[in-house]
């Protein structure tokens, strides 16, 4: 079987091996690795590693592969109802000819996956706002994180914004409520974060500038500006200093086993960038559940700029 796939916005920044399983079914990792080494699977006509991150318009060629799993329907997507489409349209902060900015809700993924079918890209692909075009994903935001999120309306803007994110010329500000009282009122976290890729240990440098907005012996309201963009960076860094975020089921401490919240108290509050000398700044209002917890923990938003 000779076949090729072209990477679209839904799969931008996805690992090559995950992309292949998404398209071909539950094929073993050993099968993928073997075929990559043999040159039976190539990325842009070159050999590649399974862990490489894909970009829009990349081409994956498959040469004479044979396996039992059938190829998954390429067009099988989440089909949103009109109610879901309208609800997400109502979250839009900015809508211009090149991109949309919205205040993303907690609990919805940016792109569809095996664990989460409901996602923003499929929802907005059915929206009238994207008539004559389609939504392009240009950055990540965890499923359970709320706040400012950008969706490009055309390929040129998607490529531009993706480049700005990669060059760290888009500046994001996050807000969180975490357990316990953080001692220093401001500073920078610069440390190594560990993750595992197919059993291989990977160490990545992570940097974040932070400012405590309010605190008491039980809780801290904190503002964070990540310089690097590691996966789960802010959640990991707060967990590592002994102050996990309320509602975080993945990075939680046995010390703070009470007061577990349904929602993750991490919010993408602000995003700033410049295009052709024009400065853009967008802010997303705090969710009601976030404000409710601030009040119950006796934390003030007066120092929030």
Secondary structure, 3 states (H helix, E strand, C coil): CCEEEECCHHHCCCEHHHHHHHHHCCCCHHHHHHHHHCCCEEECCECCCCCCECCCCCEEEECCCCCCCCCCCCCCCCCCCHHHHHHHHCCEEEECCCEEEEEECCCCECCCCCCCCCEHHHHHHCCHHHCCCCCEECCCCCCCCEEEEEEECCHHHHHHHHHHHHCCCCEEEEEEEEECCCCCCEEEEEEEEEEEECCEEEEEEEEEEEEEEEECCCEEEEEEEECCCCCCHHHHHHHHCCCCECCCCCCCCHHHCCCCCCCCCEEEEEEEEEECCEEEEEECCCCHHHHHHHHHCCCCCCCCC
